[in-house]
Amino acid sequence: MLINNQEQLQRMASRLRGSILSSSTPALPVIDFRYWRVVYVSAGGRPTAGYSLSLNTPPFTVQKGMGRLWLLFHTPKPDALVAAVITHPCVLVQIPAENYSTIEILGLDKRLELTVQKQLSKKQIP
């Protein structure tokens, strides 16, 4: 999901926090959405704890009008002792707002594409 403004970011963060008390979690950064975008990526429901997502290196690249977000999907080892609870590993990633119309998300068990509705001109990027 592409997040285009601070209000959408706040709503998404509230959904992710769920019933956690807001005083126990850090405040969200204020993002200048003229120069940045935020992408929410979920690996979907998983049957146990021990699954997670992290950024790969390089985390984000742009080539020929396509942005690519490189993630690593971590799974628990087969013999790991993990809680039997449904989890939803996810990340919120801040990426530069450059001239690209599609963001390809790589590193999950499937390839995802996100279409950017508003393309920025190079004049808008510092």
Secondary structure, DSSP 8 states (H G I E B T S, - for coil): -EE-SHHHHHHHHHHHHTTS-GGGS-------TTTEEEEEEE---BSSS--EEEEEEEEEEEETTEEEEEEEEE---TT-------B--EEEEEEE--S-SEEEEESSSS-EEEE-SS---GGG--
